[in-house]
């Protein structure tokens, strides 16, 4: 009988962590029985599309700790997993180990970009040492930081995110000439206000452009207010949260990710897979993914002028844009495929379960 793996997700959005988890499960479902536990959210559509079993586990807050623990206890006792793989947050590691002490627990750290990120990394290191059997990081930047904070190097495995080939490509019904695209949750750490300001600058020189933002989040109203204040509503298109957003990347001429912090963003890998030139912030694990001048252009975070300059450069230089796109695709094929990620994760599973 197949061994059971329970995946625990802290959120159920349409973001990189959810995409990463679905891609991973698609690769190991033939070998293991799987169940995903997480809160309600748009990301459930990804699970349903791929016929991945799901059960509800509310998001953990300071107000529902006992309820969260009790529901998780019920799931663990009923499902009796051979392995628990937690994505993104360290808290379920403690609860899972307390409920089923003999069941191995893996934590994949996808990075933190909030105002208490240092505390989150510190607690991840402490939790990883005491209760996790293995901690997977998706970039070397996170690996080195966790080691500095005390996590044993013997407990860490670096596995870069990887994606499978895009199954379908969908058109955008917009007539704008040069399409600048991004896929990101509409939250502060994604730095989308700086991208909007950059497009405002570019639009004063080059009129036939459009910025297409795929994603949803609590900053949407603030970003829309910024667009109105700058009087550039004819250049900015909020497309909302879209399942399988990557299927729209083929419409973009370039892909831009102006984040204030990232670990290893799946969206850039998706852009590489679609042969799109990339502009991104020089933060977190992004420099491990984007080689400046070879596979994309790196700019300082919080710098609208630098973003505008990079966008203008790629609009005006077709050969450079094509070179970056082709080099990015080749980098994807060599380092960030679905097959590489799955095989490395499968090796960790076997090591722990045997």
C-alpha positions in Angstrom: 0.0 0.0 0.0 1.3 3.5 -0.9 2.7 5.6 1.9 0.6 8.7 2.8 1.8 12.3 2.7 -0.2 15.1 4.3 0.6 18.6 2.9 -0.3 21.5 5.1 -0.7 25.0 3.5 -1.1 28.2 5.6 -3.0 30.0 2.9 -5.0 28.9 -0.2 -4.4 31.7 -2.7 -3.2 31.5 -6.3 0.3 32.4 -5.4 3.7 30.8 -5.8 3.5 28.5 -2.7 0.3 27.0 -3.9 1.6 26.6 -7.5 4.8 25.0 -6.1 2.8 22.5 -4.0 0.5 21.5 -6.8 3.4 21.0 -9.2 5.2 18.8 -6.6 2.1 16.7 -5.9 1.5 16.1 -9.6 5.0 14.6 -9.8 4.7 12.2 -6.8 1.0 11.2 -6.9 1.8 8.0 -8.7 4.1 6.9 -5.9 2.3 8.3 -2.8 -1.2 8.8 -1.5 -1.6 12.5 -0.8 -4.0 14.9 1.1 -3.8 18.7 1.2 -5.0 20.5 4.3 -5.5 24.3 4.2 -8.0 27.1 4.5 -10.7 28.1 2.0 -9.4 30.2 -0.9 -9.1 30.6 -4.6 -6.2 28.1 -4.7 -8.7 25.3 -4.2 -9.4 25.6 -7.9 -5.9 24.4 -8.6 -6.4 21.3 -6.5 -9.7 20.5 -8.0 -8.3 20.9 -11.6 -5.6 18.4 -10.8 -7.9 16.1 -8.8 -5.8 16.5 -5.6 -7.7 15.5 -2.4 -8.3 18.4 0.0 -9.6 18.9 3.5 -10.3 22.2 5.3 -7.9 23.4 7.9 -8.4 27.1 8.9 -5.6 29.5 8.8 -3.8 29.9 12.1 -4.3 33.2 14.0 -3.7 34.4 17.5 -7.4 34.0 18.2 -8.0 30.4 17.0 -4.9 28.5 18.3 -7.0 25.9 20.2 -9.5 25.4 17.4 -6.6 25.1 14.9 -4.8 22.5 17.0 -8.0 20.5 17.5 -8.9 20.4 13.8 -5.3 19.5 12.8 -5.3 16.8 15.5 -8.5 15.3 14.0 -7.0 15.3 10.5 -3.7 13.7 11.6 -5.5 11.0 13.7 -7.9 10.2 10.9 -5.5 10.3 8.0 -2.5 8.7 9.8 0.1 10.1 7.4 3.5 8.5 7.1 5.0 12.0 6.4 3.8 15.5 7.0 5.1 18.2 4.5 4.4 21.7 5.6 4.6 24.6 3.1 5.5 28.1 4.1 5.0 28.5 7.8 6.8 27.0 10.8 3.9 26.8 13.4 2.3 23.6 12.1 5.6 21.8 12.5 5.3 22.2 16.3 1.6 21.1 16.4 2.2 18.1 14.1 5.1 16.8 16.1 3.3 17.2 19.4 0.2 15.3 18.0 2.2 12.6 16.2 5.7 12.5 17.7 6.9 9.6 15.6 5.7 10.9 12.3 8.5 12.7 10.3 7.8 16.4 9.4 9.4 18.4 6.6 9.1 22.2 6.4 9.6 24.0 3.1 10.5 27.6 3.8 9.3 29.9 1.0 10.7 33.0 2.6 9.1 35.9 4.6 8.6 39.4 3.4 6.6 41.0 6.2 7.5 43.6 8.8 8.6 40.8 11.2 10.5 38.7 8.7 13.6 38.5 10.9 11.5 37.1 13.7 9.9 34.6 11.3 13.3 33.4 10.1 14.5 33.1 13.7 11.5 31.1 14.7 11.9 28.9 11.6 15.5 28.1 12.7 14.4 27.3 16.2 11.4 25.2 15.1 13.5 23.4 12.5 16.1 22.4 15.0 13.7 21.2 17.6 10.8 19.6 15.7 11.4 19.3 11.9 13.2 16.3 10.4 14.2 18.3 7.4 13.9 21.9 6.3 13.9 22.6 2.5 14.8 26.1 1.3 14.0 27.2 -2.3 17.0 29.5 -2.5 20.5 29.7 -1.1 19.8 33.1 0.3 17.3 31.6 2.7 19.6 28.6 3.4 22.5 30.8 4.5 20.3 33.1 6.6 18.8 30.1 8.5 22.2 28.7 9.2 23.4 32.1 10.5 20.3 32.0 12.8 21.3 28.7 14.2 19.6 26.0 12.1 21.8 23.0 11.7 23.2 22.7 8.1 22.7 18.9 8.3 18.9 19.6 8.4 18.7 21.8 5.4 18.2 20.8 1.7 18.2 23.3 -1.1 15.7 22.6 -3.8 14.9 25.3 -6.3 11.3 25.7 -7.4 10.5 24.1 -10.7 7.5 24.0 -13.0 6.1 21.8 -15.7 5.4 22.8 -19.3 2.4 25.1 -19.8 -0.6 23.1 -20.9 -2.6 25.8 -22.5 -2.1 29.4 -23.7 -4.9 31.9 -23.4 -5.3 35.2 -25.3 -5.9 38.6 -23.8 -8.5 40.7 -25.5 -6.6 43.9 -25.3 -5.2 45.9 -28.3 -2.3 47.6 -26.6 0.9 47.5 -28.6 3.7 46.7 -26.1 2.4 44.6 -23.2 4.2 44.7 -19.8 3.0 41.9 -17.6 3.3 40.8 -14.0 1.8 38.1 -11.8 1.8 38.9 -8.1 -0.4 39.1 -5.0 -1.5 42.7 -4.5 0.4 43.1 -1.2 3.0 45.7 -0.2 6.1 43.5 -0.5 5.4 43.0 -4.2 6.3 46.7 -4.8 3.6 47.1 -7.5 3.2 50.8 -6.7 6.8 51.3 -8.0 6.0 49.5 -11.2 2.9 51.7 -11.7 4.9 54.8 -11.2 7.5 53.5 -13.7 4.8 52.9 -16.3 3.6 56.4 -15.7 7.1 57.7 -16.5 7.4 55.5 -19.6 4.0 56.5 -20.9 5.1 60.1 -21.2 7.5 59.1 -23.9 6.0 55.9 -25.4 2.2 55.9 -25.7 1.4 52.5 -27.1 2.0 50.4 -24.0 0.0 48.7 -21.3 0.7 47.1 -17.9 -1.3 44.0 -17.2 -1.5 43.0 -13.5 -2.7 39.5 -12.7 -3.3 38.9 -9.0 -5.5 39.9 -6.1 -4.9 41.3 -2.6 -5.6 43.9 0.0 -3.5 46.5 -1.7 -5.7 46.6 -4.8 -7.7 49.7 -3.7 -4.6 51.6 -2.9 -3.0 50.7 -6.3 -6.2 51.7 -8.1 -6.2 55.0 -6.2 -2.6 55.6 -7.3 -3.5 54.9 -10.9 -6.3 57.5 -10.7 -4.0 60.0 -9.1 -1.5 59.6 -11.8 -4.2 59.7 -14.5 -3.0 56.6 -16.3 -6.0 54.4 -16.2 -5.7 53.9 -19.9 -2.4 52.2 -19.4 -3.0 49.9 -16.4 -5.2 46.8 -16.4 -6.1 45.0 -13.2 -7.1 41.5 -14.3 -7.7 40.1 -10.8 -6.8 36.6 -9.5 -6.8 34.1 -12.3 -6.4 30.3 -11.9 -3.5 29.1 -14.0 -2.4 32.7 -14.5 0.8 31.4 -16.3 -1.3 30.5 -19.3 -1.6 34.3 -20.1 2.2 35.0 -20.0 2.5 34.3 -23.7 0.6 37.6 -24.3 3.3 39.7 -22.6 6.3 41.3 -24.3 8.2 41.5 -21.1 7.6 40.3 -17.5 8.4 42.6 -14.5 8.5 41.7 -10.8 9.3 44.7 -8.6 9.3 43.0 -5.3 10.7 44.4 -2.1 11.6 40.9 -1.0 11.4 37.4 -2.5 12.9 33.9 -2.0 12.7 32.3 -5.4 9.6 33.5 -7.3 7.8 30.9 -9.3 6.4 33.7 -11.6 9.9 34.5 -13.0 10.4 30.8 -13.8 7.1 30.8 -15.6 8.2 33.8 -17.6 11.4 32.0 -18.5 9.5 29.0 -19.6 7.5 31.3 -22.0 10.6 32.9 -23.4 9.9 36.3 -21.9 12.6 38.9 -21.0 12.5 39.6 -17.3 13.0 42.7 -15.2 13.2 42.1 -11.4 14.3 43.6 -8.1 17.8 42.7 -6.9 16.5 41.2 -3.6 16.4 37.9 -1.8 16.9 34.9 -4.0 16.1 36.6 -7.2 19.8 37.1 -8.2 20.1 33.3 -8.0 17.5 33.1 -10.7 18.1 36.2 -12.8 21.6 36.8 -14.1 21.8 40.5 -14.7 22.4 41.3 -18.4 22.2 37.6 -19.4 18.8 36.3 -18.5 17.2 39.5 -17.4 17.7 43.0 -15.9 18.1 43.5 -12.1 17.1 46.8 -10.6 17.3 48.2 -7.0 14.1 47.7 -5.0 11.8 50.7 -4.4 13.3 52.5 -7.5 10.6 53.6 -10.0 13.2 55.4 -12.2 15.4 52.3 -12.5 12.3 50.3 -13.4 11.3 52.8 -16.0 14.8 52.9 -17.5 14.9 49.1 -17.8 11.4 49.0 -19.4 12.3 51.6 -21.9 15.5 49.8 -22.7 13.7 46.6 -23.5 11.0 48.4 -25.5 13.6 50.0 -27.7 16.1 47.1 -28.1 14.5 44.1 -29.8 17.7 42.2 -30.0 18.5 42.5 -26.3 14.9 41.6 -25.4 15.2 38.4 -27.6 18.6 37.5 -26.2 17.4 37.8 -22.6 14.3 35.8 -23.4 16.2 32.9 -25.0 18.9 32.8 -22.3 16.2 32.8 -19.7 14.5 29.8 -21.4 17.8 27.9 -21.5 18.3 28.6 -17.8 14.9 27.3 -17.0 15.5 24.1 -19.0 18.8 23.4 -17.2 17.9 24.4 -13.6 14.2 25.0 -12.9 12.2 22.2 -14.4 9.4 20.3 -12.8 11.4 17.1 -13.2 14.5 18.4 -11.3 12.4 19.7 -8.4 10.3 16.5 -8.1 13.3 14.2 -8.2 15.2 16.1 -5.5 12.1 16.2 -3.3 11.4 12.5 -3.9 15.0 11.8 -2.8 14.4 13.7 0.5 11.1 11.7 1.1 12.9 8.4 0.5 15.8 9.3 2.8 13.4 10.2 5.6 10.9 7.4 5.1 13.3 4.5 4.7 
